[in-house]
Amino acid sequence: MLNVAALEDIAPAMVPFRSEASRPVDFAAVSSALGSDLPTDFKELARRYPTLEFDGFLRVPLPRPGAESAFVDGIRRELEILRDLQDDDMAEGYEAYPAPNGLLPWSESLSGDVFYWRVAGPDPDSWPVVVNSRNDEWWEFPSGAIAFLVWLIDGSVERRGLPRDVPGRHPVVRVFQG
């Protein structure tokens, strides 16, 4: 599993936004509200950064200390959208969490692509990433969120249904505080 330093190496423009002290995100409250823990790499990212956007394309919503319920509400909205896709038989057999092997959203593009974890067992660090592109292509990446971001940015991952050039190498990074 890759860590935040690997993402910072490939996207150095994010480093100026890193919190020097660990941000006190209440992951116990997030886990309780969702009924599941989250992967370690994602929690590490959230402890260091606010919501990040890469090249005006990919946004990674991260919980803010004291506003964890807003983060959970965002996940619940995405789960409702996924349930609608299921109901319309447009989810390629995937189901929304908390179904066994259900999908739990963690990121999105500004163009309508959604990135999920497939909750495949009790260890969040072993969950693969599932991509639902705006072109209705569904595919799995066999590792976690940070590895997916690193390999997407450096061009190592297949981009089925995603733009070929964004985010690009050394992307422009913006943050959202609110």
C-alpha positions in Angstrom: 0.0 0.0 0.0 1.3 3.4 -1.0 1.3 6.3 1.5 0.7 10.0 1.2 4.4 10.7 0.6 4.1 8.7 -2.7 1.2 10.9 -3.8 3.1 14.0 -2.8 6.1 12.9 -4.9 4.0 12.6 -8.0 1.8 15.7 -7.2 4.2 18.1 -5.5 1.8 21.0 -5.9 -0.3 19.6 -3.1 2.5 19.8 -0.5 2.0 23.5 0.4 -1.5 22.6 1.5 -0.4 19.9 3.9 -1.2 20.5 7.6 1.9 20.4 9.7 0.0 18.8 12.6 -2.3 15.9 12.1 -5.8 17.1 11.5 -8.1 15.8 14.3 -10.7 14.0 12.1 -13.1 12.0 14.2 -12.8 8.7 12.3 -14.6 6.9 15.0 -17.7 9.0 14.3 -17.3 8.5 10.6 -17.0 4.8 11.0 -19.9 4.6 13.3 -22.2 6.6 10.9 -21.1 4.5 7.9 -21.0 1.1 9.8 -17.5 0.5 8.5 -13.9 1.7 9.0 -12.1 3.3 6.1 -8.7 2.4 4.6 -5.6 3.6 6.4 -4.2 5.4 3.3 -7.4 7.5 3.0 -7.4 8.3 6.7 -3.7 9.3 6.5 -4.6 11.7 3.6 -7.5 13.2 5.5 -5.3 13.8 8.5 -2.9 15.9 6.4 -5.1 17.6 3.8 -8.5 19.2 3.2 -10.5 18.2 0.1 -8.1 18.1 -2.9 -8.8 18.7 -6.6 -6.3 17.6 -9.3 -6.1 19.4 -12.6 -9.7 20.7 -12.3 -10.8 17.1 -12.9 -10.5 14.8 -10.0 -11.8 15.8 -6.6 -11.1 13.8 -3.4 -13.5 14.9 -0.7 -11.9 14.5 2.7 -13.6 14.9 6.1 -13.0 18.1 8.0 -12.5 18.1 11.7 -15.8 19.0 13.3 -17.7 18.5 10.1 -17.5 14.7 9.7 -21.3 14.5 9.4 -21.2 16.6 6.2 -18.6 14.1 4.8 -20.9 11.1 5.7 -23.9 12.9 4.1 -21.9 13.2 0.8 -21.2 9.5 0.9 -24.9 8.8 1.5 -25.9 11.0 -1.4 -23.6 9.0 -3.7 -24.9 5.7 -2.4 -28.5 6.8 -3.3 -27.3 7.6 -6.8 -25.7 4.2 -7.0 -28.9 2.6 -5.8 -30.8 4.3 -8.6 -28.3 2.9 -11.1 -28.9 -0.6 -9.5 -32.6 -0.1 -9.9 -32.2 0.8 -13.5 -29.9 -2.2 -14.1 -27.0 0.2 -14.9 -24.5 -0.8 -12.2 -22.9 -3.8 -14.0 -24.0 -6.1 -11.1 -22.4 -3.9 -8.4 -24.4 -3.0 -5.4 -24.3 -0.2 -2.9 -22.7 -0.7 0.5 -23.8 -2.2 2.9 -24.5 -5.1 0.6 -21.8 -7.8 0.7 -19.0 -6.6 -1.6 -20.9 -3.4 -1.9 -19.4 -0.1 -3.2 -18.6 2.8 -1.0 -17.8 6.1 -2.8 -14.6 8.0 -2.0 -13.9 10.3 -4.9 -15.4 11.8 -8.1 -14.4 13.7 -11.1 -16.0 17.0 -12.0 -17.2 15.2 -15.2 -19.3 12.6 -13.6 -16.9 9.7 -13.0 -17.2 8.1 -9.5 -14.6 6.2 -7.7 -15.5 3.6 -5.0 -14.0 1.0 -2.8 -15.5 -2.5 -3.1 -16.0 -3.5 0.5 -14.5 -6.9 0.0 -14.1 -8.2 3.5 -13.3 -6.8 7.0 -9.9 -5.3 6.2 -10.4 -1.9 4.5 -6.7 -1.9 3.5 -7.4 -4.8 1.1 -10.4 -3.2 -0.7 -10.0 -2.6 -4.4 -11.0 0.6 -6.2 -13.9 0.4 -8.6 -14.3 3.1 -11.3 -17.6 4.1 -12.9 -16.7 6.4 -15.7 -19.2 8.9 -17.2 -19.1 6.6 -20.3 -20.7 3.8 -18.2 -17.5 1.8 -18.2 -17.0 -0.1 -14.9 -13.7 -1.5 -13.9 -11.6 -2.5 -10.9 -8.2 -1.4 -9.8 -6.6 -4.0 -7.4 -5.2 -1.6 -4.8 -6.2 1.3 -2.6 -7.0 5.0 -3.1 -3.5 6.4 -2.9 -2.1 3.8 -5.2 -4.9 4.5 -7.7 -4.3 8.3 -7.6 -0.5 7.9 -8.0 -0.8 5.5 -10.9 -3.6 7.6 -12.5 -1.4 10.7 -12.3 1.8 9.0 -13.5 -0.1 7.2 -16.3 0.6 3.7 -15.1 -3.1 2.7 -14.8 -5.4 2.0 -17.7 -7.9 4.9 -18.0 -10.9 3.0 -19.4 -13.6 5.6 -19.9 -11.5 8.4 -18.3 -9.7 11.2 -20.1 -6.2 10.3 -21.3 -4.5 13.5 -20.2 -6.1 14.6 -16.9 -5.0 14.5 -14.3 -1.6 14.8 -15.9 1.9 14.4 -14.5 2.6 17.0 -11.8 -1.0 18.2 -11.8 -2.2 21.6 -10.6 -3.7 21.1 -7.1 -6.5 23.1 -5.5 -8.0 22.7 -2.1 -11.4 23.3 -0.7 -11.9 24.2 2.9 -15.6 24.4 3.1 
